[in-house]
Amino acid sequence: MEFENKKILIIGAGISGFAAAKILKKFGADVTLSDSKNESDLKYNFFELRDHEIKLKFGKQTDELLEKIDLIIVSPAVPIKIPLLQSAIKKNIPIISEIELAYNFSKSPICAVTGTNGKTTTVTLLGLLLGTAYKKVGVGGNIGVALSEVALEVGEGGCIAAEISSYQMEATNNFHPKVSAILNITPDHIKRHGSMEIYQEMKEKIFAQENSEDYLILNYDDEKTREIKNRAKCKVYYFSRQHELDEGAFLINDELVIKVDDKINKLCTISELGIKGGHNIENALAASMIAFCAGVHPEKMRQVLIDFKGVEHRIEFVREIDGVKYYNDSKATNTDSAIKALETFDGNIILIAGGDDKGTDLTEFMKLVKNRVDELILVGDAAQRFKKSAIENNFAQNKIHEVGYSMNKAVEVAKNISHSPQVVLLSPACASFDMYDGFEERGRDFKKIVNSIK
């Protein structure tokens, strides 16, 4: 795809929008970056873009923006259904996502990972595994670094680990990874996509361009991902924590293995694995199978799997106070992810939950809360609905503490009511936008408050 002298419109001022604007300007394009918010309402510094002579348009987006535009790059946060993009479709102006732009730049193979939960841990671990076989490895996408920047930096002769969200796939048509993986599919982002069926369609676009020379890795233990094999044109391998497979990555007794062409390659035992919990066994199996398909030798994987201790905001140990351990699981932005966190502990949990409510069904989550949580502390917009569901699932009302929109108050209450051997777990089962700019800010605020306790 040629970009020189093309008039390109980028919709959405964020990490991917900034990166796309600078890269396309470098390639000789006439670039305009537009955001529906006013500049004063955005937290970004636009000096660098102005220095690169990139045009900036803020506020109401009208069809005037589309005049003589050759291509539109859309940021993940921007739905394809907004009026401006619908007008662009009627005018037959091509629209692509930033990850498709990255694919056009990339000269190294991409290993792309999607799924409702586990993406960040899997991709971070995958990057380390790839590092045992490639001198140049990039990690980017929905993990805080624009994939287009990573693709340019890696150049030729390397390999790229990409975290891909359903939002990023919405405006993607020709994205073609060498290896793709779908970790799981559970209800999430229904407000954005409109239905569970469309949400799954967005996930499945990740392998739509793959052929017989490519690989797709699927979770055998998830019914929705298991049957996806029927729609794939590439080689499919499963990973499983619950079943021994004819081929793929799975457990034999307590050992993680990869079996391909009747050869069993032992990786490490569950006790040796650096990341704990059943969900993390799945993440490790998935990352190992993806890495294997990308050319990493199994014997090189062992030490990486032992040394890797996880990522920030995912069941992250913060501190122990008076025999009570505090854990930051702010990355749990949906009930399925929070369920996995609750399952990591044997019980005795003081749970801090709530936030920007996604409106998903709470029944399964609250049944586990009833069995494993001693006290429930609720914050944010979701507090009332979470409280109602907890009581409906027979959780004692006098064990529920509502603290409004204050993480300080939540931690204070947790400190006052907890005792050894209990643990205090922030695992909100909600997005964070009622109180914070993102789950990262929420998690760091929680850690700051916990670490300030004398």
Protein Blocks (a to p, Z undefined) as FASTA:
>chain_A
ZZehpacddehiafklmmmmmmmmmnopacddddfbdfklpcbdfklmmmnopacdehjd
dfklmgopabdcddfklcfkbmklmmmmmnopacddfklmmmmmpccdcdddedjehklm
mmmmmmmmmmmmbfbdcdehjeopafklmmmmnmgoiacdddddfklmmmgckbccfbdc
dfbdcdehklmnopaklmmmmmmmmmmmpcfkbccdddfklmklmmmmmmpcbdcddddf
kbccfbdcddehjaccddeehiacdfbdfklpmbgcjklmmmmmmmmmmmmmnopafklm
mmmmmmpgbjehiapafbdcehiacddfkklmbfklmmmmmmmpgbjpacdeddjdehia
fklmmmmmmmmpmbdcdehjklmmmmmmmmmnopafklcccehjafklmmmmmmmmgccf
bdcdddehpafklmmgbfklmmmmmmmmmmmpZZ
